[in-house]
Amino acid sequence: MATTIKYADVEVGTELSAQTFPVTRAMLVQYAGASGDFNPIHWNEKFAVEVGLPDVIAHGMFTMAEAIRVVTDWVGDPAAVVEYGVRFTKPVVVPNDDKGAEIQVSGKVAAKLDDNRVRVDLVATSAGQKVLGMSRAVVQLV
């Protein structure tokens, strides 16, 4: 599957559709199984609190993966993302209730680069706090 978004049709400032992603404890356990990251701060409330966290927190890579979905949904092809990086600024705290937590993600085209590439800057928040900083993806367009 290749992107159909044309470089010539994209302007700096183009906003991607914002999305909200749920995060539950069950999702964190599933992610731990898939990733092999079984650190107890991601599933054991008692342990997380003992090491100074407010509660169980989502894996950083899980948070990063949810955020890039805004870009892959926009471009229509995950392979079009040729670079992606973030800084982790705050944890996503996931309470043990039916709601869990949410990650809100928005993005916009911040720069048009050479070779039909664009840089997309993302903003990811949870519980009103920015959880990813310097979240940027470079996307190959046609």
JOHU-V390659 format. One record per pair of residues at least 4 apart in sequence whose ideal C-beta (glycine too) atoms are under 7 Angstrom apart, sorted by the first residue. I is the first residue (numbers start at 1). GAP is how many residues later the second one is. Records with the same first field share a line. If there is no record, write none. Layout:
I: GAP ; GAP
This chain:
1: 75 ; 76
2: 75
3: 72 ; 73 ; 74 ; 77 ; 138 ; 139
4: 72 ; 138
5: 4 ; 5 ; 70 ; 136
6: 135 ; 136
7: 109 ; 134 ; 135
10: 4 ; 99 ; 108 ; 131
11: 98
12: 97 ; 98 ; 99 ; 100
13: 95 ; 96
14: 94 ; 95
15: 93
16: 54 ; 55 ; 58 ; 91 ; 92 ; 104
17: 57
18: 86 ; 87 ; 88
19: 50 ; 51 ; 86
20: 82 ; 84
21: 45 ; 81 ; 82 ; 84
22: 78 ; 80
23: 4 ; 35 ; 69 ; 71 ; 77 ; 78 ; 79 ; 80
24: 70 ; 76
25: 4 ; 18 ; 31 ; 69 ; 71 ; 75
26: 4
27: 4
28: 4 ; 14 ; 15 ; 28 ; 30 ; 31 ; 34 ; 66
29: 4 ; 14
30: 4
31: 4 ; 28 ; 31
32: 5 ; 6 ; 10 ; 11
35: 24 ; 26
37: 5 ; 22
40: 4 ; 7
41: 6 ; 7 ; 10 ; 12 ; 15 ; 16
42: 14 ; 15 ; 16 ; 17
43: 13
44: 4
45: 4 ; 10 ; 11 ; 51
46: 4
47: 4
48: 5 ; 7 ; 8 ; 9
49: 4 ; 6
53: 4 ; 38
54: 39
55: 38 ; 39 ; 40
56: 38
57: 34 ; 35 ; 36 ; 37
58: 4 ; 5 ; 34 ; 36
59: 4
60: 4 ; 28
61: 4
62: 4
63: 4 ; 29 ; 40 ; 61 ; 68 ; 69
64: 4 ; 22 ; 68
66: 37 ; 39
67: 36 ; 38 ; 55 ; 57 ; 65 ; 68
68: 4 ; 13 ; 16 ; 69
69: 4
70: 4 ; 35 ; 37 ; 52
71: 4 ; 10 ; 36 ; 49 ; 66 ; 68
72: 6 ; 9
75: 5 ; 64
80: 59 ; 60
81: 56 ; 58
82: 35 ; 56 ; 58
83: 54 ; 55
84: 53
85: 51
86: 46 ; 47 ; 48 ; 49
87: 45 ; 46 ; 47
88: 44
89: 41 ; 42 ; 43 ; 44
90: 39 ; 40 ; 41
92: 9 ; 11 ; 34 ; 39
93: 8 ; 34
94: 6 ; 7
95: 5 ; 6
101: 25 ; 26
102: 24
103: 21 ; 23 ; 28
104: 21
105: 17 ; 19
106: 17
107: 13 ; 14 ; 15
108: 12 ; 13
109: 9 ; 11
110: 9 ; 10 ; 11
111: 7 ; 8
112: 6
113: 4 ; 5 ; 6 ; 25
116: 24 ; 25 ; 26
117: 21 ; 22 ; 23 ; 24
118: 21 ; 23
119: 17 ; 19
120: 16 ; 17 ; 19
121: 14 ; 15
122: 10 ; 13 ; 15
123: 7
124: 7 ; 8 ; 11
125: 4 ; 5 ; 6
126: 5
